[in-house]
Amino acid sequence: MLSSLMNLLRACWQPCADRHLRRRGGGGSDSVGCQDGLLWYKDHGHDINGEFSMAVVQANNLLEDQSQLESGPLSLLESGPYGTFVGIYDGHGGPETSRFICDNLFQHLKVFATEEKAMSVNVIKKAFQATEEGFLSIVTKQWPMNPQIAAVGSCCLVAVICNGKLYVANLGDSRAVLGRLVRSTGEVLPIQLSSEHNVSIQSVRQEMQSMHPDDSQIVVLKHNVWRVKGLIQISRSIGDVYLKKPEFNREPLYTKFRLREPFSKPILSSEPAVSVHELDPNDQFLIFASDGLWEHLSNQDAVDIVHKHPHSGSARRLVKAAMQEAAKKREMRYSDLKKIDRGVRRHFHDDITVIVVFLGSSRGERSPVLSVRGGGVKLYAKSGLNTAPS
């Protein structure tokens, strides 16, 4: 009874605490994250596999990036599996799809993991498919009142750490990078774990052309940028229904999104590229980030920043480094860039989301069940199961 009351009080208090933090503009305890202008960060936390840090900086009028870290049970069963789930959702055209993914994908994964009583590539692919179908249902319902929702979509990068394995699934151009220690030299080398689906990459253009051999305009160079049908750079996503279902590529959708010629099969795919990695004792940390980070930092730059500094604040350091590079490219000071408001800020850099997960620092230790949303949307330790199985 007492624990239930405490959980209720905690649930009521934390949203107020988060609003208070945002009003103060930063500082205070990191237990619910901190805010510094358009930057939200949680410098330090513990999940089942180790320590982590998160940071999000907003550039758009509405934050289109969403992110989450879930640690604890990966199914609805007490018997497991247990582990850590990381999601980076980089929206475009609006925040609706990325928010929908953040609310639904992990829940779908838990349901399918419960059915299989294990984590697997199949579980992850089913969770992606169910999320895509769920958003399609939303578009279908809202189309008569809000047809532009058909042109909203999101990249989707997911990682699951479970039983010594790392599963990485990706749609779009967010990126996962592993920092691996070379013991003979003390260096940490970057290993890119995700394949990107951006038609600026020649192999992705070739894939699109092979899938649509009868369409010579499937990929078009427009204003020196390669785009699918001259509209979008990524070839895979959740949402973007206007390029998947021909019944949504018509009036009253804005003219700029409507194709002149009909299409009979989806132009974009929602099938994630999934890889599985056996974690090695030399694997030090993982960096997950939307393309807003990688536009300004190389894999090696990012790994060096994390490796050469304390764990706490790693994600915030990466975001700051990217913003400093963005300022340098425009021949301005970082301090001046920070003063530019959202919306206008998008002319200098994109929304940037980073999650850094350290491996080995608490492997095998008992850890509280944890659910964290980037940007201060949701941040709480769940009640109920509170330890991982030994």
Buried (B, 14 or more C-beta within 10 A) or exposed (E): EEEEEEBEEEEEEBBEBBEEBBEEEEEEEBBBBBBBBBBBBBBBBBBBBBBBBBBBBBBBBEBBBBBBBBBBBBBEEEEBBBBBBBBBBBBBBBBBBBBBBBBBBBEBBBBBBBEEEBBBBEBBBBBBBBBBEBBBEBBBEBBEEBBBBBBBBBBBBBBBBBEEBBBBBBBBBBBBBBBBBEEEEEBBBBBBBBBBBBBBBEEBBEBBBEBBEEBEEBBBEEEEEBBBBBBBBBBBBBBBBBBBBBEBBBEEBEEEBBBEEEBEEBBBBBBBBBBBBEBEEBBBBBBBBBBBBBBBBEBBBBBBBBBEEEBBBBBBBBBBBBBBBBBEEEEEEBEEBBEBEBEEBBEBBBBBBBBBBBBBBBEEEEBBBBBBBBBBBBBBBBBEEEEBEE
